[in-house]
Amino acid sequence: MTAPGNMQSSQKATLWVIATLSFAMAPQLVRMPVPVVIMTLLPLMWRIGAEIRGWKPLPVLVRHGATAVALLTMYFSHGSIAGRRAAVSLLTVMLALKLIESYRIRDARLILSFSLFLCATQFMFNQGIFMPFYGALTVIIALVTLTQLHRNEAFSAFDETPPVSASLFSELGFSFRLLMLAIPVGLSLFLFFPRWATPLWGIPESTLDSKTGLSDSMSPGSIQNLFMDDSPAFRITFEGDIPRPSELYWRGPVFWDFNGKTWRGSMFRKTLGADSQPDESQAQWKYTVQLEPNERHWLFSLDYPATTPRDSRITIDFQILRRQPVTQLLQYSIGSDSTFVDSPELAAKLKSSALDLPDGSNPRARELIEGWKREGMDDQAMVRRALTHFNQEEFHYSLESPLLGRHSVDEFLFDTRMGYCEHYASAFTVMMRMAGIPSRIVTGYQGGWYNEVGDYLLVRQSDAHAWSEVWFPDLGWSRVDPTAAVSPSRIASGSLGALSAPRHLLDYTWLRSFRNGADIVQQRWNDWVIKFSADSQARMFSSFGLERLSPSMLVTILFAVIGLFSLFLLPFILRVKGPDRKDPLRAVWLKFLKRLKAAGFEALPSSGPIELAYSAAHQLPRDSQSIHHVADLYSRSRYSATPPPLQELRDAIKEFHPMKNTG
Amino acid sequence: MNTAALISQENGINQRFNLWILERVRRKRGSPELPFTLEYRHIYVMPTMFGFWFGVLLALTAIGGLNFNNNMVLILAFVMAAIAQMTSVLAYRNLSGITLLGFRAPPVFAGQAARFTVLLKNPEERLRFAIQLVSSESSDCTDIKQQATGGLELELMTGRRGWIEMEPFRIENRYPLGLFRAWSVIIPNARCLVYPAPVPNPPPLPKTGRGDFGATRKGEGEHLHGLREYQPGDPLGRIAWRTSARHQTLYSRTMEAPCEDACELNWYLMGGRGTEEKLSILTAWILRAERQQIPYSLEMPAAALPADLGEDHRNACLEILALFEK
């Protein structure tokens, strides 16, 4: 006799396993490099073919060769296999490859278990509102597969087909019911299983390979790419008034160093803390930000943050840097004071780095500035002159900007004159530095979509923006947005309103507002589920007067809830169903038997209706007539070619009240 | 007894565990009195090997989710855990209430597998999925529909003639997902008669050569044997109408075929062979005589049967041989 797990899995079960794996890997596939996707799908397709067409198993050498090729493809496409996303890709590819040598139930179960694990890993990257539904679908398919494998295992030793064969519909239904029944216990585990306040281990930064959003450098095109990305960056709930759109500058990475093409922040300034910070009591705006995970360190705020969120610090140029990268939905409350004066005096070292430009670059721009300088303008007039230049000359705010070469600012200012906010910010900052005004680039987000239902502001990645800051003595660093000079609507109505052409095929205004409105669902989901943590768990019952729940209390509640469920609810749900609903006749008949039993007549299971009627009538002579009547109706309903209506039998039984035989 | 070999396919710990359970059952409950209904105290539930590793994987997933406070991962792990836990109840429920009605085991010849049929009844209004019987040597599986009876067969290789006791067996199921196994150990009080193995090439049948030995094949044949009172089922052509008319009641003719060649199977006339060999030869002779429709008598030290033919006679003779003791 073969050990149960060593038996071959049937065709049906194998195809179900493949279906589960496909569902589990699909969200991963869309983000994988194309060659890796091919290496994943090939073995999968082969296995389906082998199952349907009966192809022979591949020789060992071919299988090992395929594995080697897949691993090499992985390595070259991802660059490394150390990252989180790369690791999930690796798991996906290995599971697909395992398929080609899986013929036993044991292997099928292995693949199935890891498919569920793979399904869980998707949630590291996406915790969107649709993911739980997708996850539930995957679980249902996995449950059908497990059922199949179980039937397969139980019956594979015998030639006969199982006496009961279920339809696909009933199998899906059964799995769905299992899932639904599990949800109460699953939810109580979710709510009451003690959480860890601090993680036992962190995610090494080197494994973060799915960074999104603004990066630590800015070269032409980097923000433009974000413009296509409609995923939410963060959501803000204000206490009190919401600032006007022109004030909604969400400050992120700040750049000082320019090499002629790329702007970078420098570690040196990142390590310096802010000399002074606005007073918390001065903060005009108080708000809570819910930041989507982006695997980066920046937290975003309006100018200038008066409070420092937990586990983070504020640098000298008012970037808020978190100690750990943001890999989970992060919520922080912060206050901002826009009237604060940032560095009324600037240290010489900082001043020089805010004026630094690569040697010999952009001669034409330098010439233009020299011309303005000769007109004897002061610093503020110079700023105005530059903005007027952008405003008066033929500049276009456009996504289609040609690639720029060595003298990128020159080419932009005099030749192409087309560009996106980053081009304007970059050109403007370079011009200011040429004029001897300390300046720097600030990137972040501008604007946001106000959701009236949820009373929060939604900022998408497509709201990414770049602007400049110039420094004047005593006035400190002041924000100047050259894009506003070219395209005022960019600031007034948001990044998408400023462009005339849609970004892609499905880019309609109504669709965008629908999506913005529908974001409330995601926001609530984040609020209620994704954000749930050790802290929210402990304060779950604070409204009932229980300040903090200790882990032991949580466990007690957990067991109480599960116990209550198992004792009362589960038996109720699992109670033995009455007679088959598909056979109403039998249901009615059983009711009749019940009445007889109450009167003291016990029917033998073997007796037919007529025989039963005779013995019942013998025992209960007073009801003999009605007993015979019911039995006759029943046997005619059951066996006659022209059965009487069911209602007749129902009525007869309704009126049937046998008297207990006392004699 | 074969108790040690109850589960040969599983590893040492498992085997020891099964032995321990078997001893427990033997001590507490012994052989069941039929009909025997499986109740909660008879049923054990444990995760299967697959269930165990599945649980480990779920635990790892949950630990990852807890560490990074990834609530979606946690929900998935917890819901899967709840499903798994629930299937242990379902596995138990799938077994509880099943009634063991009895055992049946037609006699076999030594060297053949004894086939014990276990009759199970599902007295309830729900389907029982994939109920398995497992013994050390074989297993069987079936679904039992609502209020239906199912027969499952367990085989047991026989070595020598005589009674063979049915092994203890498990009635189990891994319904619905194969994560948990619910089982009950049954120590059956059933046995199967094992006839001696017939020798392949027996010596020729020892014929008496006396046609008047007395044994005749009754019922069939052309010679009139006698008359008896009519019984329902007698062919019309056999009714002795004239005699019946005289006695005012129906009489049937009984017929007989003369036995030209009855044979006498006699223990004492078999020479100096070994006991088992003699028994095997006698068995082969009985089978051959049956096949050739030659009446045979059997004479053994402790018993003797007159010459006859037919299933009952054959079985009676074989039983004597099976249970023969020196």
Contacts between the chains, C-beta under 8 A, distances in Angstrom:
chain1	res1	chain2	res2	distance
A	1	B	9	6.4
A	1	B	137	7.6
A	1	B	138	6.9
A	1	B	139	6.8
A	3	B	9	5.1
A	3	B	10	8.0
A	5	B	49	7.2
A	5	B	50	7.0
A	106	B	50	7.8
A	109	B	50	5.3
A	109	B	54	7.9
A	109	B	178	7.5
A	113	B	53	7.1
A	113	B	54	5.4
A	113	B	57	5.2
A	114	B	57	7.5
A	116	B	57	7.7
A	116	B	61	8.0
A	116	B	76	7.5
A	116	B	80	6.6
A	117	B	57	6.0
A	117	B	61	5.9
A	119	B	76	6.7
A	120	B	61	5.1
A	120	B	64	7.8
A	120	B	65	7.4
A	120	B	72	7.9
A	120	B	73	4.8
A	120	B	76	5.0
A	120	B	77	6.7
A	121	B	73	7.9
A	123	B	70	5.8
A	123	B	72	3.7
A	123	B	73	4.9
A	123	B	76	7.1
A	124	B	68	7.5
A	124	B	70	6.4
A	124	B	73	7.4
A	127	B	70	7.5
A	127	B	71	7.6
A	127	B	72	5.2
A	131	B	72	6.2
A	132	B	72	6.6
A	132	B	75	7.1
A	135	B	72	7.1
A	135	B	75	8.0
A	135	B	76	5.7
A	139	B	76	7.4
A	139	B	79	7.1
A	139	B	80	7.0
A	139	B	83	7.9
A	143	B	83	7.1
A	143	B	177	6.8
A	146	B	176	7.7
A	146	B	177	4.1
A	146	B	178	6.3
A	146	B	179	7.6
A	147	B	176	5.6
A	147	B	177	6.3
A	149	B	178	6.1
A	150	B	130	7.0
A	150	B	174	5.7
A	150	B	175	6.7
A	150	B	176	6.4
A	150	B	177	5.8
A	150	B	178	3.9
A	151	B	129	7.7
A	151	B	130	6.2
A	153	B	174	7.1
A	153	B	178	6.1
A	154	B	130	3.9
A	154	B	132	5.9
A	154	B	141	4.8
A	154	B	173	7.5
A	154	B	174	6.8
A	155	B	130	6.9
A	155	B	141	5.6
A	157	B	139	6.4
A	157	B	141	7.2
A	158	B	140	7.1
A	158	B	141	6.3
A	162	B	130	7.2
A	162	B	141	8.0
A	162	B	142	7.7
A	162	B	143	5.7
A	163	B	142	6.1
A	163	B	143	4.5
A	163	B	144	8.0
A	163	B	145	7.0
A	163	B	150	8.0
A	164	B	127	6.1
A	164	B	129	6.8
A	164	B	143	4.1
A	164	B	145	6.9
A	174	B	176	7.3
A	178	B	83	5.5
A	178	B	86	6.8
A	178	B	87	7.6
A	178	B	176	7.5
A	179	B	79	7.1
A	179	B	83	6.7
A	181	B	83	7.9
A	181	B	86	6.0
A	182	B	79	5.2
A	182	B	80	7.8
A	182	B	82	3.8
A	182	B	83	4.2
A	182	B	86	5.8
A	183	B	79	6.4
A	183	B	82	7.5
A	184	B	82	7.8
A	185	B	78	7.9
A	185	B	82	3.7
A	185	B	85	6.9
A	185	B	86	7.4
A	186	B	75	6.6
A	186	B	78	4.5
A	186	B	79	3.5
A	186	B	80	7.9
A	186	B	81	7.3
A	186	B	82	4.2
A	186	B	83	7.9
A	187	B	75	8.0
A	187	B	78	7.8
A	189	B	78	3.9
A	189	B	81	6.8
A	189	B	82	6.7
A	190	B	71	7.3
A	190	B	74	6.0
A	190	B	75	5.5
A	190	B	78	5.2
A	193	B	66	7.9
A	193	B	74	7.7
A	193	B	78	7.0
A	195	B	66	6.2
A	195	B	69	6.7
A	196	B	66	5.5
A	196	B	67	6.6
A	196	B	69	7.6
A	199	B	67	4.7
A	199	B	68	6.3
A	199	B	69	7.3
A	200	B	67	5.5
A	201	B	67	6.3
A	203	B	68	7.2
A	327	B	68	6.8
A	328	B	68	6.4
A	328	B	69	6.1
A	328	B	70	6.8
A	529	B	71	5.5
A	529	B	72	7.6
A	529	B	75	7.6
A	530	B	71	5.5
A	530	B	72	7.2
A	531	B	71	8.0
A	532	B	71	5.3
A	533	B	69	5.3
A	534	B	69	7.3
A	566	B	89	7.7
A	570	B	86	7.6
A	570	B	89	6.9
A	574	B	89	7.4
A	574	B	90	7.9
A	574	B	93	6.7
A	576	B	124	5.9
A	576	B	125	5.8
A	576	B	126	6.0
A	577	B	125	6.2
A	577	B	126	6.6
A	578	B	125	6.9
A	579	B	125	6.2
A	580	B	125	7.4
A	580	B	146	7.3
A	605	B	147	7.8
